[in-house]
Amino acid sequence: MGDKKLELPQGTLDLLILKAIELEPMHGWSISERLQQVSRDAIQVQQGSLYPALHRLERHGWIKAKWAMSENNRRAKYYELTVKGRKQLAQETSDWARLTGAVNEILGMA
């Protein structure tokens, strides 16, 4: 994707976090690393954005956190989706598909 980092549209980080932890609980650093890796370095989430987003998702009841030992043998807070979070992920994924489809239609106008 080149050298330029992408700016995420408002609300997109929440969707990406929910998607990142869909399959398994992850700690903050792992979430950030997964997003960067899957996006081929186009998306780099800074701690100053990640942790407020995680706390916001937790307040909404979309994720829950628990302390556990990380792969580096350190205590880390692991985040996982709640039932409410799975429903939110499905809704946001559908909304995103509709939005990007509409934008693509507009961009493809002759």
Secondary structure as UniProt FT lines:
FT   TURN            10..11
FT   HELIX           12..20
FT   STRAND          26..27
FT   HELIX           28..38
FT   TURN            39..41
FT   HELIX           47..60
FT   STRAND          63..69
FT   TURN            71..72
FT   STRAND          75..81
FT   HELIX           83..107
//
